[in-house]
């Protein structure tokens, strides 16, 4: 969250939704940044078990403002309430689990308060996510850049959760993901009446995205070592749902992270 703080909208006394919250560490950070209430939504009961433990352990220092709900992202408006939230937050590694980016944008818009509710996204750049890691001497596009009907399926012995260090192994190694192009993401948000107020593309990411090709630049961030001048690694967006009389808002400078505000339209 340290990277995001200068770019986040004010969270003071705001009601915040954290979609695909995993074990709730960023959810807790959102609470500590001043939110009045933060709801974390995730599909995994195991992840939410850990998130609730974290909330309990930090009661009195932000955890008391957290609530965690199990469910599909696309069901969020029904599970959490429509048009009631000031800010929707999505962190790195969330969009790749979703097959339909337009449906996701509709979900976000349905959650946000008309006339100023905001979305903030920080996500891996779709160009980076299309690059393979089989040959560390080359940058090769091996996976789809645009959203596809069929998922990208892979099988890996481990993930960023280093269970092998504890003498454990993964039983479920199959991963199913989708990439979404930058134009598809921004277009989906504009299509549901959001106004993009910030879009930034970054060269660094907080994980070793391409083993053997990344170099640390401090604060937990890494970038491509040999292609520093051309690498695009991270995306940040900020968007806003604005009132019916304010639809003419133009696209401003934006980060890949992503943030948006919702426009009040006839159907909302």
C-alpha positions, 0 to 999 in steps of 0.5 A: 500500500505504500506505493498506492498512498500518494495516488489514493483518493481520500478515504477519511470517513469513507465506506470502502469495498475491497474486491478480491481481498484475499487474506485482508492485509490491504483491507486493513491498510485501507481501514488504517488510512481513515475509512469508516468501514471496509468490506472485503469480498473474496471467493475463498473461505480459507483466505477469509478465515485468515482475514477474520483472524487478522481483523480480530488480532488488530481490533482497536487499530483498524481491524474493528472496522473490517467485515469480510464476505464470501462470494463471487465478485460478480455478485458483489452488488447483491451481497454488499448493497447497490449504490452505497459505497464511496470507494471500490479498491482492487489490488494487484493480481485481481483482474486476471481471475475474471473472465469478463471485464465488462461484467466486472465494470458493471459490478463496480458501477453498481456498487458505487454511490452515484455522483462521486463514488470512486474506483481505484485499481493497481494492477499488473500491466497487460503487456507484462502479463502477455510476456512469457518467462521461458527464455530470460534472454528475450522478451517474447509475447507468449500469451493473449494480450486481449480477453479471450473466451478460453482461459490461459491454463497453466500448471506450476509447482508453487506460487508466491506462497512458498509452501516448499520452505515449510516442507509442504507441496501444492496438491492443486497446481492448475491455474486458470486466468484471463488477460484484459487489454488496457483499452478493454479495461478503460473502455469497459469503465467508460462504457458503464458511465465512469469518468477516468480521472487518472491513468499511470503506467509504471515500469516497476512491480512488487514481485519477481514477474520475470525470473532472471530478468528483474532487478530490485530498485528498492521499497520492494519494487522490481523492474526489467534489468536489460530493458529499463527504458522500454519496460511497462510493468504496472498500471494504476487507474483512478475513476469517478462516478459523476452526476448526470450533469457532469458527464462531459468530464475528460480523461486526465492523467492516469496510473496502471493502478486504476481509479474511476468515478461513477457517472449517474445514468438513467439506468442507475 
